[in-house]
């Protein structure tokens, strides 16, 4: 067992966490005469290390997930989901959401397509909640920063929000709250061309390049903010606002994420810096969930597909779920970190 633990610790710190890269960046900056113990040097080290690490992980993950996704084009996904009923359908939709695009704005067109194809509204909302909030990329990235326990609990709770949220929307019978052009739309069943291995690899590579270009600016901004928080904002300020001293930290963090637009790759460095400065685990995870699920741009896009009543119910369900998850993580933080 000890050997297994040592092997896992090495995998988490050196492969996922890329500890070797942190040491390499530090050594290179010191060789150039920059003191990494200073504020400026520490900020540069944080920025270079996190930027390279996240982009490397991002490209590997997108390549893998895109290859898996090549087996699930929209029509095939619709047929798979159509085989399930009740909470099983919501669970299947939430799980399928883990191998789809990395942000809510990319998920909304798929949500519209599934709804037009006649899938139950609750099922499509389980997909819509899960897709940006929980994906294979978030699992690996969270493992690299916070460890496997935090990553596993985050993913399980995120899936629970997606399943329960979609189920509740289904029970409320809000089909009339979907815009008429979607309800009256009809998806055309097109024959699916079977891709060969080389074509799937080409598709995955194209998706990797396309997604990396879209995501890179948000990662750049996120890492920049993280570097500022990590080296320039006094720890006592973070602790007062987002630590034990403020019981409303989870709510503040969730609301603070709404005006922003990013995906989990852009929020990870901010969360990492906040946690290092003394913010509670539930606070930083609530911030991440708020940004990826409830961002203002995605709400504006979703409004084009659903009416205000359904949009508000969706936002309330997601907000309540995120806040509950945040306080839960605060409670279990001593035993999980």
C-alpha positions as a Markdown table, in Angstrom:
| # | Residue | x | y | z |
|---|---|---|---|---|
| 1 | Unk | 0.0 | 0.0 | 0.0 |
| 2 | Unk | 2.9 | 2.4 | 0.8 |
| 3 | Unk | 4.3 | 1.8 | -2.7 |
| 4 | Unk | 0.9 | 2.6 | -4.3 |
| 5 | Unk | 0.6 | 5.8 | -2.2 |
| 6 | Unk | 4.1 | 6.9 | -3.2 |
| 7 | Unk | 3.3 | 6.2 | -6.9 |
| 8 | Unk | 0.1 | 8.1 | -6.7 |
| 9 | Unk | 1.7 | 11.1 | -4.9 |
| 10 | Unk | 4.4 | 11.2 | -7.6 |
| 11 | Unk | 1.7 | 11.1 | -10.3 |
| 12 | Unk | -0.3 | 13.9 | -8.7 |
| 13 | Unk | 2.7 | 16.1 | -7.9 |
| 14 | Unk | 4.9 | 15.5 | -10.9 |
| 15 | Unk | 2.6 | 14.5 | -13.8 |
| 16 | Unk | -0.7 | 16.3 | -13.0 |
| 17 | Unk | 0.8 | 19.1 | -10.9 |
| 18 | Unk | 4.0 | 19.3 | -13.0 |
| 19 | Unk | 6.2 | 20.1 | -10.0 |
| 20 | Unk | 9.2 | 19.6 | -12.3 |
| 21 | Unk | 7.9 | 22.5 | -14.4 |
| 22 | Unk | 7.6 | 24.8 | -11.3 |
| 23 | Unk | 11.2 | 24.0 | -10.3 |
| 24 | Unk | 12.4 | 24.5 | -13.9 |
| 25 | Unk | 10.7 | 27.9 | -14.2 |
| 26 | Unk | 12.1 | 28.9 | -10.8 |
| 27 | Unk | 15.6 | 27.9 | -11.8 |
| 28 | Unk | 15.5 | 29.7 | -15.1 |
| 29 | Unk | 14.2 | 32.9 | -13.6 |
| 30 | Unk | 16.9 | 32.8 | -10.9 |
| 31 | Unk | 19.5 | 32.2 | -13.7 |
| 32 | Unk | 18.3 | 35.4 | -15.3 |
| 33 | Unk | 18.8 | 37.3 | -12.1 |
| 34 | Unk | 15.1 | 37.5 | -11.0 |
| 35 | Unk | 14.5 | 36.8 | -7.4 |
| 36 | Unk | 11.5 | 34.5 | -7.3 |
| 37 | Unk | 11.1 | 35.2 | -3.5 |
| 38 | Unk | 10.2 | 38.8 | -4.3 |
| 39 | Unk | 6.8 | 40.0 | -5.2 |
| 40 | Unk | 7.6 | 40.6 | -8.9 |
| 41 | Unk | 9.7 | 37.5 | -9.2 |
| 42 | Unk | 7.0 | 35.4 | -7.5 |
| 43 | Unk | 4.3 | 36.8 | -9.8 |
| 44 | Unk | 6.3 | 36.0 | -12.9 |
| 45 | Unk | 7.0 | 32.5 | -11.6 |
| 46 | Unk | 3.3 | 31.9 | -10.9 |
| 47 | Unk | 2.3 | 33.3 | -14.2 |
| 48 | Unk | 4.8 | 31.3 | -16.4 |
| 49 | Unk | 4.3 | 28.1 | -14.5 |
| 50 | Unk | 0.5 | 28.1 | -14.4 |
| 51 | Unk | 0.2 | 29.4 | -18.0 |
| 52 | Unk | 2.4 | 26.6 | -19.4 |
| 53 | Unk | 0.9 | 23.9 | -17.1 |
| 54 | Unk | -2.7 | 24.7 | -17.8 |
| 55 | Unk | -2.2 | 25.0 | -21.6 |
| 56 | Unk | -0.3 | 21.7 | -21.7 |
| 57 | Unk | -3.0 | 19.9 | -19.7 |
| 58 | Unk | -5.7 | 21.7 | -21.7 |
| 59 | Unk | -4.4 | 20.5 | -25.1 |
| 60 | Unk | -4.0 | 16.9 | -23.9 |
| 61 | Unk | -7.4 | 16.8 | -22.3 |
| 62 | Unk | -9.2 | 18.4 | -25.3 |
| 63 | Unk | -7.5 | 16.0 | -27.7 |
| 64 | Unk | -8.7 | 13.0 | -25.5 |
| 65 | Unk | -12.2 | 14.4 | -24.9 |
| 66 | Unk | -12.7 | 15.4 | -28.5 |
| 67 | Unk | -11.7 | 11.9 | -29.7 |
| 68 | Unk | -14.3 | 10.4 | -27.3 |
| 69 | Unk | -16.8 | 13.1 | -28.4 |
| 70 | Unk | -16.4 | 12.0 | -32.1 |
| 71 | Unk | -18.4 | 8.9 | -31.1 |
| 72 | Unk | -21.3 | 11.1 | -29.9 |
| 73 | Unk | -22.5 | 13.4 | -32.7 |
| 74 | Unk | -25.8 | 15.2 | -31.8 |
| 75 | Unk | -28.1 | 12.7 | -33.6 |
| 76 | Unk | -26.5 | 9.7 | -31.9 |
| 77 | Unk | -26.6 | 11.4 | -28.6 |
| 78 | Unk | -30.3 | 12.1 | -29.1 |
| 79 | Unk | -30.9 | 8.5 | -29.8 |
| 80 | Unk | -28.9 | 7.4 | -26.8 |
| 81 | Unk | -30.8 | 9.7 | -24.5 |
| 82 | Unk | -34.1 | 8.7 | -26.0 |
| 83 | Unk | -33.6 | 5.1 | -24.7 |
| 84 | Unk | -33.8 | 6.3 | -21.0 |
| 85 | Unk | -36.7 | 7.5 | -19.0 |
| 86 | Unk | -37.2 | 9.3 | -15.7 |
| 87 | Unk | -34.2 | 10.1 | -13.5 |
| 88 | Unk | -32.2 | 7.6 | -15.6 |
| 89 | Unk | -32.5 | 9.9 | -18.6 |
| 90 | Unk | -31.4 | 12.9 | -16.5 |
| 91 | Unk | -28.4 | 10.9 | -15.2 |
| 92 | Unk | -27.5 | 9.8 | -18.8 |
| 93 | Unk | -27.7 | 13.5 | -20.0 |
| 94 | Unk | -25.6 | 14.7 | -17.1 |
| 95 | Unk | -22.9 | 12.1 | -17.8 |
| 96 | Unk | -22.9 | 12.9 | -21.5 |
| 97 | Unk | -22.5 | 16.5 | -20.6 |
| 98 | Unk | -19.0 | 15.6 | -19.2 |
| 99 | Unk | -17.7 | 14.9 | -22.7 |
| 100 | Unk | -19.0 | 18.0 | -24.5 |
| 101 | Unk | -17.8 | 21.6 | -24.9 |
| 102 | Unk | -16.1 | 23.3 | -22.0 |
| 103 | Unk | -18.3 | 26.4 | -21.5 |
| 104 | Unk | -22.0 | 27.1 | -21.2 |
| 105 | Unk | -22.1 | 29.2 | -24.4 |
| 106 | Unk | -20.8 | 26.3 | -26.4 |
| 107 | Unk | -23.4 | 24.0 | -24.8 |
| 108 | Unk | -26.5 | 26.1 | -25.5 |
| 109 | Unk | -26.6 | 25.3 | -29.3 |
| 110 | Unk | -26.6 | 21.6 | -28.4 |
| 111 | Unk | -29.3 | 22.2 | -25.8 |
| 112 | Unk | -31.4 | 23.9 | -28.5 |
| 113 | Unk | -30.8 | 21.0 | -30.9 |
| 114 | Unk | -31.8 | 18.4 | -28.3 |
| 115 | Unk | -34.9 | 20.3 | -27.3 |
| 116 | Unk | -36.0 | 20.8 | -30.9 |
| 117 | Unk | -35.5 | 17.0 | -31.4 |
| 118 | Unk | -38.2 | 16.4 | -28.9 |
| 119 | Unk | -36.1 | 15.3 | -25.9 |
| 120 | Unk | -37.8 | 16.0 | -22.5 |
| 121 | Unk | -37.0 | 19.5 | -21.2 |
| 122 | Unk | -35.7 | 18.2 | -17.9 |
| 123 | Unk | -33.3 | 15.9 | -19.7 |
| 124 | Unk | -31.9 | 18.7 | -21.8 |
| 125 | Unk | -31.4 | 20.9 | -18.8 |
| 126 | Unk | -29.5 | 18.2 | -17.0 |
| 127 | Unk | -27.2 | 18.2 | -20.0 |
| 128 | Unk | -27.0 | 22.1 | -20.0 |
| 129 | Unk | -26.1 | 22.2 | -16.3 |
| 130 | Unk | -23.6 | 19.4 | -16.4 |
| 131 | Unk | -21.7 | 20.4 | -19.6 |
| 132 | Unk | -20.0 | 23.5 | -18.3 |
| 133 | Unk | -19.9 | 22.7 | -14.6 |
| 134 | Unk | -18.5 | 19.2 | -14.8 |
| 135 | Unk | -16.3 | 17.6 | -17.4 |
| 136 | Unk | -13.3 | 15.3 | -17.7 |
| 137 | Unk | -11.1 | 18.4 | -18.0 |
| 138 | Unk | -12.3 | 19.8 | -14.7 |
| 139 | Unk | -11.7 | 16.4 | -13.0 |
| 140 | Unk | -8.1 | 16.3 | -14.1 |
| 141 | Unk | -7.3 | 20.0 | -13.5 |
| 142 | Unk | -8.9 | 19.9 | -10.0 |
| 143 | Unk | -6.8 | 16.8 | -9.2 |
| 144 | Unk | -3.7 | 18.6 | -10.3 |
| 145 | Unk | -4.4 | 21.5 | -7.9 |
| 146 | Unk | -6.5 | 20.3 | -5.0 |
| 147 | Unk | -6.0 | 16.5 | -5.1 |
| 148 | Unk | -8.2 | 13.6 | -6.0 |
| 149 | Unk | -10.6 | 13.8 | -3.1 |
| 150 | Unk | -11.7 | 17.4 | -3.9 |
| 151 | Unk | -11.9 | 16.6 | -7.6 |
| 152 | Unk | -14.0 | 13.5 | -7.0 |
| 153 | Unk | -16.5 | 15.2 | -4.6 |
| 154 | Unk | -16.7 | 18.2 | -6.9 |
| 155 | Unk | -17.7 | 16.1 | -9.9 |
| 156 | Unk | -20.2 | 14.0 | -7.9 |
| 157 | Unk | -21.9 | 17.0 | -6.4 |
| 158 | Unk | -21.9 | 18.8 | -9.8 |
| 159 | Unk | -23.6 | 15.8 | -11.4 |
| 160 | Unk | -26.1 | 15.7 | -8.6 |
| 161 | Unk | -27.0 | 19.4 | -9.2 |
| 162 | Unk | -27.5 | 18.6 | -12.9 |
| 163 | Unk | -29.6 | 15.5 | -12.3 |
| 164 | Unk | -31.8 | 17.1 | -9.5 |
| 165 | Unk | -32.1 | 20.4 | -11.3 |
| 166 | Unk | -33.2 | 18.8 | -14.6 |
| 167 | Unk | -35.6 | 16.5 | -12.7 |
| 168 | Unk | -37.2 | 19.5 | -10.9 |
| 169 | Unk | -37.6 | 21.4 | -14.1 |
| 170 | Unk | -39.3 | 18.3 | -15.6 |
| 171 | Unk | -41.7 | 18.1 | -12.7 |
| 172 | Unk | -42.7 | 21.7 | -13.1 |
| 173 | Unk | -43.9 | 21.1 | -16.7 |
| 174 | Unk | -42.4 | 24.3 | -18.2 |
| 175 | Unk | -42.4 | 23.2 | -21.8 |
| 176 | Unk | -44.5 | 26.3 | -22.7 |
| 177 | Unk | -41.6 | 28.4 | -21.4 |
| 178 | Unk | -39.4 | 27.4 | -24.3 |
| 179 | Unk | -39.4 | 29.8 | -27.2 |
| 180 | Unk | -41.9 | 28.8 | -29.9 |
| 181 | Unk | -39.4 | 28.6 | -32.7 |
| 182 | Unk | -37.6 | 25.8 | -30.8 |
| 183 | Unk | -40.8 | 24.0 | -29.8 |
| 184 | Unk | -42.0 | 24.0 | -33.3 |
| 185 | Unk | -38.6 | 23.1 | -34.7 |
| 186 | Unk | -37.9 | 19.6 | -36.1 |
| 187 | Unk | -34.5 | 18.0 | -36.1 |
| 188 | Unk | -33.8 | 16.3 | -39.4 |
| 189 | Unk | -32.4 | 12.7 | -39.0 |
| 190 | Unk | -29.3 | 12.6 | -41.1 |
| 191 | Unk | -27.3 | 9.4 | -41.7 |
| 192 | Unk | -24.2 | 9.4 | -39.5 |
| 193 | Unk | -21.0 | 8.8 | -41.4 |
| 194 | Unk | -18.8 | 6.3 | -39.6 |
| 195 | Unk | -15.4 | 7.9 | -39.0 |
| 196 | Unk | -12.2 | 5.9 | -39.1 |
| 197 | Unk | -9.4 | 6.2 | -36.6 |
| 198 | Unk | -7.4 | 8.7 | -38.7 |
| 199 | Unk | -10.5 | 10.8 | -39.2 |
| 200 | Unk | -11.2 | 10.8 | -35.5 |
| 201 | Unk | -7.7 | 11.9 | -34.7 |
| 202 | Unk | -7.9 | 14.7 | -37.3 |
| 203 | Unk | -11.2 | 15.8 | -35.8 |
| 204 | Unk | -9.7 | 15.7 | -32.3 |
| 205 | Unk | -6.7 | 17.7 | -33.4 |
| 206 | Unk | -8.9 | 20.4 | -35.1 |
| 207 | Unk | -11.0 | 20.6 | -32.0 |
| 208 | Unk | -7.9 | 21.0 | -29.9 |
| 209 | Unk | -6.6 | 23.9 | -32.0 |
| 210 | Unk | -9.9 | 25.6 | -32.2 |
| 211 | Unk | -10.7 | 25.3 | -28.5 |
| 212 | Unk | -7.2 | 26.2 | -27.4 |
| 213 | Unk | -7.4 | 29.4 | -29.4 |
| 214 | Unk | -10.7 | 30.3 | -27.8 |
| 215 | Unk | -9.7 | 29.4 | -24.3 |
| 216 | Unk | -6.2 | 30.9 | -24.3 |
| 217 | Unk | -7.2 | 34.5 | -23.7 |
| 218 | Unk | -9.3 | 33.5 | -20.6 |
| 219 | Unk | -6.5 | 31.4 | -19.3 |
| 220 | Unk | -4.1 | 34.3 | -19.8 |
| 221 | Unk | -6.5 | 36.7 | -17.9 |
| 222 | Unk | -7.2 | 34.1 | -15.2 |
| 223 | Unk | -3.5 | 33.3 | -14.6 |
| 224 | Unk | -2.7 | 37.1 | -14.5 |
| 225 | Unk | -5.4 | 37.7 | -11.9 |
| 226 | Unk | -4.1 | 34.6 | -9.9 |
| 227 | Unk | -0.6 | 36.0 | -10.0 |
| 228 | Unk | -1.8 | 39.3 | -8.6 |
| 229 | Unk | -3.8 | 37.7 | -5.9 |
| 230 | Unk | -1.0 | 35.3 | -5.0 |
| 231 | Unk | 1.8 | 37.9 | -4.6 |
| 232 | Unk | 0.2 | 41.4 | -4.2 |
| 233 | Unk | -3.1 | 41.1 | -2.2 |
| 234 | Unk | -2.5 | 40.8 | 1.6 |
| 235 | Unk | -3.6 | 37.5 | 3.1 |
| 236 | Unk | -5.6 | 39.1 | 5.8 |
| 237 | Unk | -7.9 | 40.8 | 3.3 |
| 238 | Unk | -8.6 | 37.5 | 1.6 |
| 239 | Unk | -9.2 | 35.8 | 4.9 |
| 240 | Unk | -11.6 | 38.6 | 6.1 |
| 241 | Unk | -13.7 | 38.5 | 2.9 |
| 242 | Unk | -13.5 | 34.8 | 1.9 |
| 243 | Unk | -12.3 | 33.0 | 5.0 |
| 244 | Unk | -13.8 | 31.8 | 8.3 |
| 245 | Unk | -14.5 | 35.3 | 9.4 |
| 246 | Unk | -17.2 | 35.8 | 6.8 |
| 247 | Unk | -20.1 | 33.3 | 6.8 |
| 248 | Unk | -21.4 | 34.9 | 3.5 |
| 249 | Unk | -18.2 | 34.2 | 1.6 |
| 250 | Unk | -19.8 | 31.4 | -0.5 |
| 251 | Unk | -22.7 | 33.7 | -1.5 |
| 252 | Unk | -20.3 | 36.6 | -2.4 |
| 253 | Unk | -18.1 | 34.3 | -4.5 |
| 254 | Unk | -21.1 | 32.8 | -6.4 |
| 255 | Unk | -22.5 | 36.2 | -7.2 |
| 256 | Unk | -19.0 | 37.6 | -8.1 |
| 257 | Unk | -18.7 | 34.9 | -10.8 |
| 258 | Unk | -21.8 | 35.9 | -12.6 |
| 259 | Unk | -20.5 | 39.0 | -14.6 |
| 260 | Unk | -17.5 | 37.0 | -15.7 |
| 261 | Unk | -17.2 | 34.7 | -18.7 |
| 262 | Unk | -14.6 | 32.0 | -18.7 |
| 263 | Unk | -14.4 | 28.2 | -18.5 |
| 264 | Unk | -12.8 | 26.1 | -15.8 |
| 265 | Unk | -9.4 | 26.5 | -17.3 |
| 266 | Unk | -9.5 | 30.2 | -16.7 |
| 267 | Unk | -10.9 | 30.0 | -13.2 |
| 268 | Unk | -8.5 | 27.4 | -11.8 |
| 269 | Unk | -5.5 | 29.8 | -11.3 |
| 270 | Unk | -7.7 | 32.3 | -9.5 |
| 271 | Unk | -9.1 | 29.6 | -7.3 |
| 272 | Unk | -5.6 | 28.3 | -6.6 |
| 273 | Unk | -4.3 | 31.7 | -5.6 |
| 274 | Unk | -7.4 | 32.4 | -3.4 |
| 275 | Unk | -7.0 | 29.1 | -1.6 |
| 276 | Unk | -3.3 | 29.7 | -1.0 |
| 277 | Unk | -4.2 | 33.1 | 0.5 |
| 278 | Unk | -6.6 | 31.6 | 3.1 |
| 279 | Unk | -10.0 | 31.5 | 1.2 |
| 280 | Unk | -12.1 | 28.6 | 2.2 |
| 281 | Unk | -12.3 | 25.7 | -0.2 |
| 282 | Unk | -16.1 | 25.9 | -0.6 |
| 283 | Unk | -15.8 | 29.6 | -1.5 |
| 284 | Unk | -13.3 | 29.1 | -4.3 |
| 285 | Unk | -15.2 | 26.2 | -5.8 |
| 286 | Unk | -18.5 | 28.2 | -5.6 |
| 287 | Unk | -16.7 | 31.0 | -7.5 |
| 288 | Unk | -15.6 | 28.5 | -10.2 |
| 289 | Unk | -19.1 | 27.0 | -10.5 |
| 290 | Unk | -20.7 | 30.5 | -10.7 |
| 291 | Unk | -18.4 | 31.6 | -13.5 |
| 292 | Unk | -18.8 | 28.5 | -15.6 |
| 293 | Unk | -22.5 | 28.0 | -15.1 |
| 294 | Unk | -24.1 | 31.3 | -14.5 |
| 295 | Unk | -22.0 | 33.8 | -16.4 |
| 296 | Unk | -23.9 | 36.8 | -17.8 |
| 297 | Unk | -23.1 | 36.0 | -21.5 |
| 298 | Unk | -24.4 | 32.5 | -21.2 |
| 299 | Unk | -27.6 | 33.8 | -19.6 |
| 300 | Unk | -28.1 | 36.2 | -22.4 |
| 301 | Unk | -27.7 | 33.4 | -25.0 |
| 302 | Unk | -30.0 | 31.1 | -23.1 |
| 303 | Unk | -32.7 | 33.9 | -23.0 |
| 304 | Unk | -32.9 | 33.5 | -26.8 |
| 305 | Unk | -34.0 | 29.9 | -26.3 |
| 306 | Unk | -36.3 | 30.1 | -23.2 |
| 307 | Unk | -38.7 | 32.6 | -21.7 |
| 308 | Unk | -37.8 | 34.7 | -18.6 |
| 309 | Unk | -39.7 | 32.5 | -16.2 |
| 310 | Unk | -37.8 | 29.3 | -17.1 |
| 311 | Unk | -34.5 | 31.3 | -17.3 |
| 312 | Unk | -35.1 | 32.5 | -13.7 |
| 313 | Unk | -36.0 | 29.1 | -12.4 |
| 314 | Unk | -32.8 | 27.7 | -14.1 |
| 315 | Unk | -30.7 | 30.4 | -12.4 |
| 316 | Unk | -32.3 | 29.9 | -9.0 |
| 317 | Unk | -31.8 | 26.1 | -9.1 |
| 318 | Unk | -28.1 | 26.5 | -10.2 |
| 319 | Unk | -27.4 | 29.2 | -7.6 |
| 320 | Unk | -29.0 | 27.3 | -4.8 |
| 321 | Unk | -27.1 | 24.1 | -5.8 |
| 322 | Unk | -23.8 | 26.0 | -6.0 |
| 323 | Unk | -24.3 | 27.7 | -2.6 |
| 324 | Unk | -25.2 | 24.4 | -0.9 |
| 325 | Unk | -22.1 | 22.7 | -2.5 |
| 326 | Unk | -19.9 | 25.6 | -1.3 |
| 327 | Unk | -21.0 | 25.4 | 2.3 |
| 328 | Unk | -20.7 | 21.6 | 2.2 |
| 329 | Unk | -17.1 | 21.9 | 1.1 |
| 330 | Unk | -16.4 | 24.4 | 3.8 |
| 331 | Unk | -17.6 | 21.9 | 6.4 |
| 332 | Unk | -15.5 | 19.0 | 5.1 |
| 333 | Unk | -12.4 | 21.0 | 4.2 |
| 334 | Unk | -10.4 | 19.9 | 7.2 |
| 335 | Unk | -10.8 | 16.2 | 6.3 |
| 336 | Unk | -10.5 | 16.5 | 2.5 |
| 337 | Unk | -7.4 | 18.7 | 2.1 |
